Amino acid sequence: MNEVLSAIMDRRSVRSYKSDKVERNVIEQILEAARWAPSGNNLQPWKFVVVTEAAVIGSLAESKLTWVQSNPTGRNSRQKARA
């Protein structure tokens, strides 16, 4: 089986993470790969933010949890407006 097909078929969703620090050069390699990812009309509409401070990560996680708890359908505001 070719490498791409194997990677797609063998992928797993990760729901628990290690607390190990990720080296800066690894983050840069991941961002570079993401930057080269294909997009519709080659518009590349994404923006990336790297957060390394534990307090900020915790705050973001708490914000997400609060949003999920207040939005049990999982729909965002645009989806709600169309429903």
mmCIF file of the N, C-alpha and C atoms, coordinates in Angstrom:
data_MODEL
# 
_entry.id   MODEL 
# 
loop_
_atom_site.group_PDB 
_atom_site.id 
_atom_site.type_symbol 
_atom_site.label_atom_id 
_atom_site.label_alt_id 
_atom_site.label_comp_id 
_atom_site.label_asym_id 
_atom_site.label_entity_id 
_atom_site.label_seq_id 
_atom_site.pdbx_PDB_ins_code 
_atom_site.Cartn_x 
_atom_site.Cartn_y 
_atom_site.Cartn_z 
_atom_site.occupancy 
_atom_site.B_iso_or_equiv 
_atom_site.pdbx_formal_charge 
_atom_site.auth_seq_id 
_atom_site.auth_comp_id 
_atom_site.auth_asym_id 
_atom_site.auth_atom_id 
_atom_site.pdbx_PDB_model_num 
ATOM 1   N N  . MET A 1 1  ? 0.853   -1.174 0.000  1.00 0.00 ? 1  MET A N  1 
ATOM 2   C CA . MET A 1 1  ? 0.000   0.000  0.000  1.00 0.00 ? 1  MET A CA 1 
ATOM 3   C C  . MET A 1 1  ? 0.900   1.239  0.000  1.00 0.00 ? 1  MET A C  1 
ATOM 4   N N  . ASN A 1 2  ? 0.521   2.267  -0.783 1.00 0.00 ? 2  ASN A N  1 
ATOM 5   C CA . ASN A 1 2  ? 1.402   3.436  -0.811 1.00 0.00 ? 2  ASN A CA 1 
ATOM 6   C C  . ASN A 1 2  ? 1.324   4.226  0.490  1.00 0.00 ? 2  ASN A C  1 
ATOM 7   N N  . GLU A 1 3  ? 2.310   5.060  0.725  1.00 0.00 ? 3  GLU A N  1 
ATOM 8   C CA . GLU A 1 3  ? 2.449   5.775  2.005  1.00 0.00 ? 3  GLU A CA 1 
ATOM 9   C C  . GLU A 1 3  ? 1.256   6.668  2.322  1.00 0.00 ? 3  GLU A C  1 
ATOM 10  N N  . VAL A 1 4  ? 0.750   7.380  1.333  1.00 0.00 ? 4  VAL A N  1 
ATOM 11  C CA . VAL A 1 4  ? -0.361  8.308  1.565  1.00 0.00 ? 4  VAL A CA 1 
ATOM 12  C C  . VAL A 1 4  ? -1.612  7.540  1.956  1.00 0.00 ? 4  VAL A C  1 
ATOM 13  N N  . LEU A 1 5  ? -1.948  6.530  1.208  1.00 0.00 ? 5  LEU A N  1 
ATOM 14  C CA . LEU A 1 5  ? -3.131  5.729  1.508  1.00 0.00 ? 5  LEU A CA 1 
ATOM 15  C C  . LEU A 1 5  ? -3.000  5.068  2.877  1.00 0.00 ? 5  LEU A C  1 
ATOM 16  N N  . SER A 1 6  ? -1.842  4.569  3.185  1.00 0.00 ? 6  SER A N  1 
ATOM 17  C CA . SER A 1 6  ? -1.598  3.958  4.485  1.00 0.00 ? 6  SER A CA 1 
ATOM 18  C C  . SER A 1 6  ? -1.787  4.975  5.613  1.00 0.00 ? 6  SER A C  1 
ATOM 19  N N  . ALA A 1 7  ? -1.249  6.185  5.429  1.00 0.00 ? 7  ALA A N  1 
ATOM 20  C CA . ALA A 1 7  ? -1.399  7.236  6.451  1.00 0.00 ? 7  ALA A CA 1 
ATOM 21  C C  . ALA A 1 7  ? -2.865  7.595  6.654  1.00 0.00 ? 7  ALA A C  1 
ATOM 22  N N  . ILE A 1 8  ? -3.623  7.669  5.578  1.00 0.00 ? 8  ILE A N  1 
ATOM 23  C CA . ILE A 1 8  ? -5.048  8.001  5.682  1.00 0.00 ? 8  ILE A CA 1 
ATOM 24  C C  . ILE A 1 8  ? -5.808  6.889  6.394  1.00 0.00 ? 8  ILE A C  1 
ATOM 25  N N  . MET A 1 9  ? -5.560  5.669  6.017  1.00 0.00 ? 9  MET A N  1 
ATOM 26  C CA . MET A 1 9  ? -6.316  4.547  6.575  1.00 0.00 ? 9  MET A CA 1 
ATOM 27  C C  . MET A 1 9  ? -5.912  4.219  8.016  1.00 0.00 ? 9  MET A C  1 
ATOM 28  N N  . ASP A 1 10 ? -4.679  4.527  8.378  1.00 0.00 ? 10 ASP A N  1 
ATOM 29  C CA . ASP A 1 10 ? -4.193  4.188  9.718  1.00 0.00 ? 10 ASP A CA 1 
ATOM 30  C C  . ASP A 1 10 ? -4.290  5.335  10.714 1.00 0.00 ? 10 ASP A C  1 
ATOM 31  N N  . ARG A 1 11 ? -4.830  6.471  10.303 1.00 0.00 ? 11 ARG A N  1 
ATOM 32  C CA . ARG A 1 11 ? -4.888  7.624  11.195 1.00 0.00 ? 11 ARG A CA 1 
ATOM 33  C C  . ARG A 1 11 ? -5.795  7.354  12.387 1.00 0.00 ? 11 ARG A C  1 
ATOM 34  N N  . ARG A 1 12 ? -5.508  8.030  13.454 1.00 0.00 ? 12 ARG A N  1 
ATOM 35  C CA . ARG A 1 12 ? -6.291  7.885  14.685 1.00 0.00 ? 12 ARG A CA 1 
ATOM 36  C C  . ARG A 1 12 ? -6.583  9.265  15.247 1.00 0.00 ? 12 ARG A C  1 
ATOM 37  N N  . SER A 1 13 ? -7.714  9.405  15.923 1.00 0.00 ? 13 SER A N  1 
ATOM 38  C CA . SER A 1 13 ? -8.029  10.651 16.622 1.00 0.00 ? 13 SER A CA 1 
ATOM 39  C C  . SER A 1 13 ? -7.391  10.598 18.003 1.00 0.00 ? 13 SER A C  1 
ATOM 40  N N  . VAL A 1 14 ? -6.625  11.609 18.317 1.00 0.00 ? 14 VAL A N  1 
ATOM 41  C CA . VAL A 1 14 ? -5.949  11.672 19.613 1.00 0.00 ? 14 VAL A CA 1 
ATOM 42  C C  . VAL A 1 14 ? -6.793  12.523 20.549 1.00 0.00 ? 14 VAL A C  1 
ATOM 43  N N  . ARG A 1 15 ? -7.104  11.977 21.707 1.00 0.00 ? 15 ARG A N  1 
ATOM 44  C CA . ARG A 1 15 ? -7.920  12.718 22.670 1.00 0.00 ? 15 ARG A CA 1 
ATOM 45  C C  . ARG A 1 15 ? -7.220  12.919 24.008 1.00 0.00 ? 15 ARG A C  1 
ATOM 46  N N  . SER A 1 16 ? -6.012  12.464 24.105 1.00 0.00 ? 16 SER A N  1 
ATOM 47  C CA . SER A 1 16 ? -5.213  12.737 25.298 1.00 0.00 ? 16 SER A CA 1 
ATOM 48  C C  . SER A 1 16 ? -3.801  13.058 24.818 1.00 0.00 ? 16 SER A C  1 
ATOM 49  N N  . TYR A 1 17 ? -3.193  13.994 25.488 1.00 0.00 ? 17 TYR A N  1 
ATOM 50  C CA . TYR A 1 17 ? -1.919  14.508 25.025 1.00 0.00 ? 17 TYR A CA 1 
ATOM 51  C C  . TYR A 1 17 ? -0.874  14.453 26.128 1.00 0.00 ? 17 TYR A C  1 
ATOM 52  N N  . LYS A 1 18 ? 0.373   14.333 25.728 1.00 0.00 ? 18 LYS A N  1 
ATOM 53  C CA . LYS A 1 18 ? 1.477   14.385 26.673 1.00 0.00 ? 18 LYS A CA 1 
ATOM 54  C C  . LYS A 1 18 ? 1.740   15.840 27.037 1.00 0.00 ? 18 LYS A C  1 
ATOM 55  N N  . SER A 1 19 ? 2.353   16.054 28.168 1.00 0.00 ? 19 SER A N  1 
ATOM 56  C CA . SER A 1 19 ? 2.691   17.417 28.570 1.00 0.00 ? 19 SER A CA 1 
ATOM 57  C C  . SER A 1 19 ? 4.106   17.795 28.121 1.00 0.00 ? 19 SER A C  1 
ATOM 58  N N  . ASP A 1 20 ? 4.754   16.930 27.349 1.00 0.00 ? 20 ASP A N  1 
ATOM 59  C CA . ASP A 1 20 ? 6.112   17.209 26.873 1.00 0.00 ? 20 ASP A CA 1 
ATOM 60  C C  . ASP A 1 20 ? 6.138   18.460 25.990 1.00 0.00 ? 20 ASP A C  1 
ATOM 61  N N  . LYS A 1 21 ? 7.176   19.251 26.148 1.00 0.00 ? 21 LYS A N  1 
ATOM 62  C CA . LYS A 1 21 ? 7.340   20.436 25.323 1.00 0.00 ? 21 LYS A CA 1 
ATOM 63  C C  . LYS A 1 21 ? 7.720   20.009 23.901 1.00 0.00 ? 21 LYS A C  1 
ATOM 64  N N  . VAL A 1 22 ? 7.119   20.654 22.913 1.00 0.00 ? 22 VAL A N  1 
ATOM 65  C CA . VAL A 1 22 ? 7.439   20.380 21.516 1.00 0.00 ? 22 VAL A CA 1 
ATOM 66  C C  . VAL A 1 22 ? 8.530   21.363 21.097 1.00 0.00 ? 22 VAL A C  1 
ATOM 67  N N  . GLU A 1 23 ? 9.590   20.830 20.536 1.00 0.00 ? 23 GLU A N  1 
ATOM 68  C CA . GLU A 1 23 ? 10.722  21.670 20.128 1.00 0.00 ? 23 GLU A CA 1 
ATOM 69  C C  . GLU A 1 23 ? 10.306  22.655 19.041 1.00 0.00 ? 23 GLU A C  1 
ATOM 70  N N  . ARG A 1 24 ? 10.886  23.838 19.088 1.00 0.00 ? 24 ARG A N  1 
ATOM 71  C CA . ARG A 1 24 ? 10.540  24.903 18.144 1.00 0.00 ? 24 ARG A CA 1 
ATOM 72  C C  . ARG A 1 24 ? 10.723  24.461 16.689 1.00 0.00 ? 24 ARG A C  1 
ATOM 73  N N  . ASN A 1 25 ? 11.811  23.742 16.396 1.00 0.00 ? 25 ASN A N  1 
ATOM 74  C CA . ASN A 1 25 ? 12.044  23.324 15.007 1.00 0.00 ? 25 ASN A CA 1 
ATOM 75  C C  . ASN A 1 25 ? 10.960  22.352 14.526 1.00 0.00 ? 25 ASN A C  1 
ATOM 76  N N  . VAL A 1 26 ? 10.415  21.549 15.417 1.00 0.00 ? 26 VAL A N  1 
ATOM 77  C CA . VAL A 1 26 ? 9.318   20.632 15.049 1.00 0.00 ? 26 VAL A CA 1 
ATOM 78  C C  . VAL A 1 26 ? 8.063   21.441 14.739 1.00 0.00 ? 26 VAL A C  1 
ATOM 79  N N  . ILE A 1 27 ? 7.769   22.436 15.569 1.00 0.00 ? 27 ILE A N  1 
ATOM 80  C CA . ILE A 1 27 ? 6.619   23.310 15.319 1.00 0.00 ? 27 ILE A CA 1 
ATOM 81  C C  . ILE A 1 27 ? 6.770   24.006 13.976 1.00 0.00 ? 27 ILE A C  1 
ATOM 82  N N  . GLU A 1 28 ? 7.965   24.493 13.686 1.00 0.00 ? 28 GLU A N  1 
ATOM 83  C CA . GLU A 1 28 ? 8.208   25.175 12.416 1.00 0.00 ? 28 GLU A CA 1 
ATOM 84  C C  . GLU A 1 28 ? 8.018   24.236 11.229 1.00 0.00 ? 28 GLU A C  1 
ATOM 85  N N  . GLN A 1 29 ? 8.442   22.975 11.361 1.00 0.00 ? 29 GLN A N  1 
ATOM 86  C CA . GLN A 1 29 ? 8.254   21.994 10.280 1.00 0.00 ? 29 GLN A CA 1 
ATOM 87  C C  . GLN A 1 29 ? 6.768   21.715 10.060 1.00 0.00 ? 29 GLN A C  1 
ATOM 88  N N  . ILE A 1 30 ? 6.022   21.589 11.140 1.00 0.00 ? 30 ILE A N  1 
ATOM 89  C CA . ILE A 1 30 ? 4.576   21.341 11.025 1.00 0.00 ? 30 ILE A CA 1 
ATOM 90  C C  . ILE A 1 30 ? 3.885   22.525 10.351 1.00 0.00 ? 30 ILE A C  1 
ATOM 91  N N  . LEU A 1 31 ? 4.250   23.734 10.774 1.00 0.00 ? 31 LEU A N  1 
ATOM 92  C CA . LEU A 1 31 ? 3.661   24.929 10.167 1.00 0.00 ? 31 LEU A CA 1 
ATOM 93  C C  . LEU A 1 31 ? 4.012   25.036 8.685  1.00 0.00 ? 31 LEU A C  1 
ATOM 94  N N  . GLU A 1 32 ? 5.235   24.701 8.336  1.00 0.00 ? 32 GLU A N  1 
ATOM 95  C CA . GLU A 1 32 ? 5.640   24.744 6.928  1.00 0.00 ? 32 GLU A CA 1 
ATOM 96  C C  . GLU A 1 32 ? 4.837   23.733 6.107  1.00 0.00 ? 32 GLU A C  1 
ATOM 97  N N  . ALA A 1 33 ? 4.635   22.539 6.633  1.00 0.00 ? 33 ALA A N  1 
ATOM 98  C CA . ALA A 1 33 ? 3.820   21.538 5.931  1.00 0.00 ? 33 ALA A CA 1 
ATOM 99  C C  . ALA A 1 33 ? 2.386   22.038 5.783  1.00 0.00 ? 33 ALA A C  1 
ATOM 100 N N  . ALA A 1 34 ? 1.843   22.632 6.833  1.00 0.00 ? 34 ALA A N  1 
ATOM 101 C CA . ALA A 1 34 ? 0.476   23.152 6.784  1.00 0.00 ? 34 ALA A CA 1 
ATOM 102 C C  . ALA A 1 34 ? 0.370   24.287 5.766  1.00 0.00 ? 34 ALA A C  1 
ATOM 103 N N  . ARG A 1 35 ? 1.380   25.120 5.709  1.00 0.00 ? 35 ARG A N  1 
ATOM 104 C CA . ARG A 1 35 ? 1.384   26.239 4.767  1.00 0.00 ? 35 ARG A CA 1 
ATOM 105 C C  . ARG A 1 35 ? 1.336   25.768 3.313  1.00 0.00 ? 35 ARG A C  1 
ATOM 106 N N  . TRP A 1 36 ? 1.907   24.608 3.062  1.00 0.00 ? 36 TRP A N  1 
ATOM 107 C CA . TRP A 1 36 ? 1.935   24.055 1.703  1.00 0.00 ? 36 TRP A CA 1 
ATOM 108 C C  . TRP A 1 36 ? 0.713   23.204 1.364  1.00 0.00 ? 36 TRP A C  1 
ATOM 109 N N  . ALA A 1 37 ? -0.182  23.019 2.316  1.00 0.00 ? 37 ALA A N  1 
ATOM 110 C CA . ALA A 1 37 ? -1.367  22.192 2.069  1.00 0.00 ? 37 ALA A CA 1 
ATOM 111 C C  . ALA A 1 37 ? -2.229  22.827 0.976  1.00 0.00 ? 37 ALA A C  1 
ATOM 112 N N  . PRO A 1 38 ? -2.851  22.003 0.148  1.00 0.00 ? 38 PRO A N  1 
ATOM 113 C CA . PRO A 1 38 ? -3.683  22.562 -0.926 1.00 0.00 ? 38 PRO A CA 1 
ATOM 114 C C  . PRO A 1 38 ? -4.927  23.243 -0.360 1.00 0.00 ? 38 PRO A C  1 
ATOM 115 N N  . SER A 1 39 ? -5.419  24.231 -1.113 1.00 0.00 ? 39 SER A N  1 
ATOM 116 C CA . SER A 1 39 ? -6.659  24.904 -0.742 1.00 0.00 ? 39 SER A CA 1 
ATOM 117 C C  . SER A 1 39 ? -7.427  25.257 -2.008 1.00 0.00 ? 39 SER A C  1 
ATOM 118 N N  . GLY A 1 40 ? -8.721  25.480 -1.856 1.00 0.00 ? 40 GLY A N  1 
ATOM 119 C CA . GLY A 1 40 ? -9.554  25.827 -3.001 1.00 0.00 ? 40 GLY A CA 1 
ATOM 120 C C  . GLY A 1 40 ? -9.041  27.089 -3.687 1.00 0.00 ? 40 GLY A C  1 
ATOM 121 N N  . ASN A 1 41 ? -8.875  27.036 -4.983 1.00 0.00 ? 41 ASN A N  1 
ATOM 122 C CA . ASN A 1 41 ? -8.348  28.150 -5.776 1.00 0.00 ? 41 ASN A CA 1 
ATOM 123 C C  . ASN A 1 41 ? -6.999  28.654 -5.261 1.00 0.00 ? 41 ASN A C  1 
ATOM 124 N N  . ASN A 1 42 ? -6.304  27.825 -4.536 1.00 0.00 ? 42 ASN A N  1 
ATOM 125 C CA . ASN A 1 42 ? -5.008  28.175 -3.961 1.00 0.00 ? 42 ASN A CA 1 
ATOM 126 C C  . ASN A 1 42 ? -5.068  29.468 -3.142 1.00 0.00 ? 42 ASN A C  1 
ATOM 127 N N  . LEU A 1 43 ? -6.208  29.686 -2.480 1.00 0.00 ? 43 LEU A N  1 
ATOM 128 C CA . LEU A 1 43 ? -6.397  30.908 -1.694 1.00 0.00 ? 43 LEU A CA 1 
ATOM 129 C C  . LEU A 1 43 ? -5.666  30.872 -0.360 1.00 0.00 ? 43 LEU A C  1 
ATOM 130 N N  . GLN A 1 44 ? -5.411  29.685 0.138  1.00 0.00 ? 44 GLN A N  1 
ATOM 131 C CA . GLN A 1 44 ? -4.729  29.501 1.423  1.00 0.00 ? 44 GLN A CA 1 
ATOM 132 C C  . GLN A 1 44 ? -5.282  30.469 2.478  1.00 0.00 ? 44 GLN A C  1 
ATOM 133 N N  . PRO A 1 45 ? -6.542  30.282 2.876  1.00 0.00 ? 45 PRO A N  1 
ATOM 134 C CA . PRO A 1 45 ? -7.224  31.234 3.749  1.00 0.00 ? 45 PRO A CA 1 
ATOM 135 C C  . PRO A 1 45 ? -6.892  31.090 5.235  1.00 0.00 ? 45 PRO A C  1 
ATOM 136 N N  . TRP A 1 46 ? -5.995  30.232 5.589  1.00 0.00 ? 46 TRP A N  1 
ATOM 137 C CA . TRP A 1 46 ? -5.771  29.936 6.998  1.00 0.00 ? 46 TRP A CA 1 
ATOM 138 C C  . TRP A 1 46 ? -4.787  30.881 7.655  1.00 0.00 ? 46 TRP A C  1 
ATOM 139 N N  . LYS A 1 47 ? -4.909  30.912 8.962  1.00 0.00 ? 47 LYS A N  1 
ATOM 140 C CA . LYS A 1 47 ? -3.962  31.614 9.821  1.00 0.00 ? 47 LYS A CA 1 
ATOM 141 C C  . LYS A 1 47 ? -3.615  30.652 10.947 1.00 0.00 ? 47 LYS A C  1 
ATOM 142 N N  . PHE A 1 48 ? -2.375  30.636 11.370 1.00 0.00 ? 48 PHE A N  1 
ATOM 143 C CA . PHE A 1 48 ? -1.933  29.721 12.413 1.00 0.00 ? 48 PHE A CA 1 
ATOM 144 C C  . PHE A 1 48 ? -1.457  30.516 13.620 1.00 0.00 ? 48 PHE A C  1 
ATOM 145 N N  . VAL A 1 49 ? -1.810  30.039 14.774 1.00 0.00 ? 49 VAL A N  1 
ATOM 146 C CA . VAL A 1 49 ? -1.362  30.636 16.023 1.00 0.00 ? 49 VAL A CA 1 
ATOM 147 C C  . VAL A 1 49 ? -0.743  29.522 16.850 1.00 0.00 ? 49 VAL A C  1 
ATOM 148 N N  . VAL A 1 50 ? 0.469   29.736 17.317 1.00 0.00 ? 50 VAL A N  1 
ATOM 149 C CA . VAL A 1 50 ? 1.146   28.750 18.153 1.00 0.00 ? 50 VAL A CA 1 
ATOM 150 C C  . VAL A 1 50 ? 1.143   29.281 19.582 1.00 0.00 ? 50 VAL A C  1 
ATOM 151 N N  . VAL A 1 51 ? 0.568   28.495 20.471 1.00 0.00 ? 51 VAL A N  1 
ATOM 152 C CA . VAL A 1 51 ? 0.508   28.877 21.882 1.00 0.00 ? 51 VAL A CA 1 
ATOM 153 C C  . VAL A 1 51 ? 1.366   27.900 22.668 1.00 0.00 ? 51 VAL A C  1 
ATOM 154 N N  . THR A 1 52 ? 2.330   28.422 23.408 1.00 0.00 ? 52 THR A N  1 
ATOM 155 C CA . THR A 1 52 ? 3.230   27.558 24.168 1.00 0.00 ? 52 THR A CA 1 
ATOM 156 C C  . THR A 1 52 ? 3.131   27.764 25.673 1.00 0.00 ? 52 THR A C  1 
ATOM 157 N N  . GLU A 1 53 ? 2.501   28.840 26.108 1.00 0.00 ? 53 GLU A N  1 
ATOM 158 C CA . GLU A 1 53 ? 2.400   29.103 27.540 1.00 0.00 ? 53 GLU A CA 1 
ATOM 159 C C  . GLU A 1 53 ? 1.252   28.303 28.148 1.00 0.00 ? 53 GLU A C  1 
ATOM 160 N N  . ALA A 1 54 ? 1.554   27.537 29.171 1.00 0.00 ? 54 ALA A N  1 
ATOM 161 C CA . ALA A 1 54 ? 0.566   26.651 29.797 1.00 0.00 ? 54 ALA A CA 1 
ATOM 162 C C  . ALA A 1 54 ? -0.671  27.406 30.271 1.00 0.00 ? 54 ALA A C  1 
ATOM 163 N N  . ALA A 1 55 ? -0.490  28.593 30.830 1.00 0.00 ? 55 ALA A N  1 
ATOM 164 C CA . ALA A 1 55 ? -1.636  29.362 31.331 1.00 0.00 ? 55 ALA A CA 1 
ATOM 165 C C  . ALA A 1 55 ? -2.576  29.755 30.194 1.00 0.00 ? 55 ALA A C  1 
ATOM 166 N N  . VAL A 1 56 ? -2.018  30.120 29.060 1.00 0.00 ? 56 VAL A N  1 
ATOM 167 C CA . VAL A 1 56 ? -2.839  30.503 27.908 1.00 0.00 ? 56 VAL A CA 1 
ATOM 168 C C  . VAL A 1 56 ? -3.553  29.272 27.343 1.00 0.00 ? 56 VAL A C  1 
ATOM 169 N N  . ILE A 1 57 ? -2.853  28.168 27.265 1.00 0.00 ? 57 ILE A N  1 
ATOM 170 C CA . ILE A 1 57 ? -3.466  26.926 26.787 1.00 0.00 ? 57 ILE A CA 1 
ATOM 171 C C  . ILE A 1 57 ? -4.631  26.542 27.694 1.00 0.00 ? 57 ILE A C  1 
ATOM 172 N N  . GLY A 1 58 ? -4.425  26.639 29.003 1.00 0.00 ? 58 GLY A N  1 
ATOM 173 C CA . GLY A 1 58 ? -5.485  26.330 29.952 1.00 0.00 ? 58 GLY A CA 1 
ATOM 174 C C  . GLY A 1 58 ? -6.683  27.247 29.789 1.00 0.00 ? 58 GLY A C  1 
ATOM 175 N N  . SER A 1 59 ? -6.433  28.529 29.579 1.00 0.00 ? 59 SER A N  1 
ATOM 176 C CA . SER A 1 59 ? -7.506  29.501 29.380 1.00 0.00 ? 59 SER A CA 1 
ATOM 177 C C  . SER A 1 59 ? -8.289  29.193 28.107 1.00 0.00 ? 59 SER A C  1 
ATOM 178 N N  . LEU A 1 60 ? -7.584  28.858 27.041 1.00 0.00 ? 60 LEU A N  1 
ATOM 179 C CA . LEU A 1 60 ? -8.258  28.485 25.789 1.00 0.00 ? 60 LEU A CA 1 
ATOM 180 C C  . LEU A 1 60 ? -9.100  27.228 25.972 1.00 0.00 ? 60 LEU A C  1 
ATOM 181 N N  . ALA A 1 61 ? -8.565  26.252 26.677 1.00 0.00 ? 61 ALA A N  1 
ATOM 182 C CA . ALA A 1 61 ? -9.304  25.010 26.927 1.00 0.00 ? 61 ALA A CA 1 
ATOM 183 C C  . ALA A 1 61 ? -10.567 25.303 27.728 1.00 0.00 ? 61 ALA A C  1 
ATOM 184 N N  . GLU A 1 62 ? -10.458 26.149 28.728 1.00 0.00 ? 62 GLU A N  1 
ATOM 185 C CA . GLU A 1 62 ? -11.616 26.511 29.546 1.00 0.00 ? 62 GLU A CA 1 
ATOM 186 C C  . GLU A 1 62 ? -12.661 27.249 28.711 1.00 0.00 ? 62 GLU A C  1 
ATOM 187 N N  . SER A 1 63 ? -12.216 28.147 27.848 1.00 0.00 ? 63 SER A N  1 
ATOM 188 C CA . SER A 1 63 ? -13.137 28.879 26.964 1.00 0.00 ? 63 SER A CA 1 
ATOM 189 C C  . SER A 1 63 ? -13.890 27.913 26.058 1.00 0.00 ? 63 SER A C  1 
ATOM 190 N N  . LYS A 1 64 ? -13.181 26.950 25.505 1.00 0.00 ? 64 LYS A N  1 
ATOM 191 C CA . LYS A 1 64 ? -13.811 25.953 24.631 1.00 0.00 ? 64 LYS A CA 1 
ATOM 192 C C  . LYS A 1 64 ? -14.828 25.141 25.407 1.00 0.00 ? 64 LYS A C  1 
ATOM 193 N N  . LEU A 1 65 ? -14.474 24.722 26.615 1.00 0.00 ? 65 LEU A N  1 
ATOM 194 C CA . LEU A 1 65 ? -15.386 23.940 27.443 1.00 0.00 ? 65 LEU A CA 1 
ATOM 195 C C  . LEU A 1 65 ? -16.648 24.748 27.738 1.00 0.00 ? 65 LEU A C  1 
ATOM 196 N N  . THR A 1 66 ? -16.495 26.023 28.069 1.00 0.00 ? 66 THR A N  1 
ATOM 197 C CA . THR A 1 66 ? -17.643 26.883 28.344 1.00 0.00 ? 66 THR A CA 1 
ATOM 198 C C  . THR A 1 66 ? -18.525 26.988 27.109 1.00 0.00 ? 66 THR A C  1 
ATOM 199 N N  . TRP A 1 67 ? -17.921 27.157 25.934 1.00 0.00 ? 67 TRP A N  1 
ATOM 200 C CA . TRP A 1 67 ? -18.684 27.262 24.698 1.00 0.00 ? 67 TRP A CA 1 
ATOM 201 C C  . TRP A 1 67 ? -19.442 25.969 24.420 1.00 0.00 ? 67 TRP A C  1 
ATOM 202 N N  . VAL A 1 68 ? -18.794 24.837 24.578 1.00 0.00 ? 68 VAL A N  1 
ATOM 203 C CA . VAL A 1 68 ? -19.430 23.544 24.321 1.00 0.00 ? 68 VAL A CA 1 
ATOM 204 C C  . VAL A 1 68 ? -20.613 23.341 25.265 1.00 0.00 ? 68 VAL A C  1 
ATOM 205 N N  . GLN A 1 69 ? -20.435 23.699 26.518 1.00 0.00 ? 69 GLN A N  1 
ATOM 206 C CA . GLN A 1 69 ? -21.514 23.531 27.483 1.00 0.00 ? 69 GLN A CA 1 
ATOM 207 C C  . GLN A 1 69 ? -22.698 24.446 27.174 1.00 0.00 ? 69 GLN A C  1 
ATOM 208 N N  . SER A 1 70 ? -22.454 25.617 26.599 1.00 0.00 ? 70 SER A N  1 
ATOM 209 C CA . SER A 1 70 ? -23.544 26.534 26.292 1.00 0.00 ? 70 SER A CA 1 
ATOM 210 C C  . SER A 1 70 ? -24.123 26.294 24.905 1.00 0.00 ? 70 SER A C  1 
ATOM 211 N N  . ASN A 1 71 ? -23.572 25.379 24.151 1.00 0.00 ? 71 ASN A N  1 
ATOM 212 C CA . ASN A 1 71 ? -23.985 25.125 22.778 1.00 0.00 ? 71 ASN A CA 1 
ATOM 213 C C  . ASN A 1 71 ? -24.107 23.615 22.549 1.00 0.00 ? 71 ASN A C  1 
ATOM 214 N N  . PRO A 1 72 ? -25.075 22.976 23.196 1.00 0.00 ? 72 PRO A N  1 
ATOM 215 C CA . PRO A 1 72 ? -25.129 21.508 23.160 1.00 0.00 ? 72 PRO A CA 1 
ATOM 216 C C  . PRO A 1 72 ? -25.378 20.909 21.782 1.00 0.00 ? 72 PRO A C  1 
ATOM 217 N N  . THR A 1 73 ? -25.898 21.684 20.829 1.00 0.00 ? 73 THR A N  1 
ATOM 218 C CA . THR A 1 73 ? -26.148 21.127 19.491 1.00 0.00 ? 73 THR A CA 1 
ATOM 219 C C  . THR A 1 73 ? -24.876 21.008 18.678 1.00 0.00 ? 73 THR A C  1 
ATOM 220 N N  . GLY A 1 74 ? -23.835 21.734 19.091 1.00 0.00 ? 74 GLY A N  1 
ATOM 221 C CA . GLY A 1 74 ? -22.587 21.708 18.336 1.00 0.00 ? 74 GLY A CA 1 
ATOM 222 C C  . GLY A 1 74 ? -22.609 22.607 17.124 1.00 0.00 ? 74 GLY A C  1 
ATOM 223 N N  . ARG A 1 75 ? -23.682 23.385 16.956 1.00 0.00 ? 75 ARG A N  1 
ATOM 224 C CA . ARG A 1 75 ? -23.761 24.289 15.806 1.00 0.00 ? 75 ARG A CA 1 
ATOM 225 C C  . ARG A 1 75 ? -23.187 25.649 16.170 1.00 0.00 ? 75 ARG A C  1 
ATOM 226 N N  . ASN A 1 76 ? -22.555 26.276 15.198 1.00 0.00 ? 76 ASN A N  1 
ATOM 227 C CA . ASN A 1 76 ? -22.085 27.637 15.436 1.00 0.00 ? 76 ASN A CA 1 
ATOM 228 C C  . ASN A 1 76 ? -23.195 28.615 15.079 1.00 0.00 ? 76 ASN A C  1 
ATOM 229 N N  . SER A 1 77 ? -23.008 29.890 15.313 1.00 0.00 ? 77 SER A N  1 
ATOM 230 C CA . SER A 1 77 ? -24.070 30.878 15.126 1.00 0.00 ? 77 SER A CA 1 
ATOM 231 C C  . SER A 1 77 ? -24.546 30.952 13.679 1.00 0.00 ? 77 SER A C  1 
ATOM 232 N N  . ARG A 1 78 ? -23.647 30.808 12.705 1.00 0.00 ? 78 ARG A N  1 
ATOM 233 C CA . ARG A 1 78 ? -24.072 30.831 11.299 1.00 0.00 ? 78 ARG A CA 1 
ATOM 234 C C  . ARG A 1 78 ? -24.942 29.627 10.976 1.00 0.00 ? 78 ARG A C  1 
ATOM 235 N N  . GLN A 1 79 ? -24.578 28.461 11.494 1.00 0.00 ? 79 GLN A N  1 
ATOM 236 C CA . GLN A 1 79 ? -25.383 27.265 11.248 1.00 0.00 ? 79 GLN A CA 1 
ATOM 237 C C  . GLN A 1 79 ? -26.753 27.400 11.874 1.00 0.00 ? 79 GLN A C  1 
ATOM 238 N N  . LYS A 1 80 ? -26.840 27.991 13.069 1.00 0.00 ? 80 LYS A N  1 
ATOM 239 C CA . LYS A 1 80 ? -28.116 28.191 13.734 1.00 0.00 ? 80 LYS A CA 1 
ATOM 240 C C  . LYS A 1 80 ? -29.014 29.103 12.909 1.00 0.00 ? 80 LYS A C  1 
ATOM 241 N N  . ALA A 1 81 ? -28.432 30.149 12.324 1.00 0.00 ? 81 ALA A N  1 
ATOM 242 C CA . ALA A 1 81 ? -29.216 31.097 11.545 1.00 0.00 ? 81 ALA A CA 1 
ATOM 243 C C  . ALA A 1 81 ? -29.819 30.445 10.313 1.00 0.00 ? 81 ALA A C  1 
ATOM 244 N N  . ARG A 1 82 ? -29.130 29.480 9.728  1.00 0.00 ? 82 ARG A N  1 
ATOM 245 C CA . ARG A 1 82 ? -29.634 28.803 8.524  1.00 0.00 ? 82 ARG A CA 1 
ATOM 246 C C  . ARG A 1 82 ? -30.632 27.706 8.859  1.00 0.00 ? 82 ARG A C  1 
ATOM 247 N N  . ALA A 1 83 ? -30.605 27.194 10.073 1.00 0.00 ? 83 ALA A N  1 
ATOM 248 C CA . ALA A 1 83 ? -31.459 26.057 10.450 1.00 0.00 ? 83 ALA A CA 1 
ATOM 249 C C  . ALA A 1 83 ? -32.930 26.437 10.556 1.00 0.00 ? 83 ALA A C  1 
# 
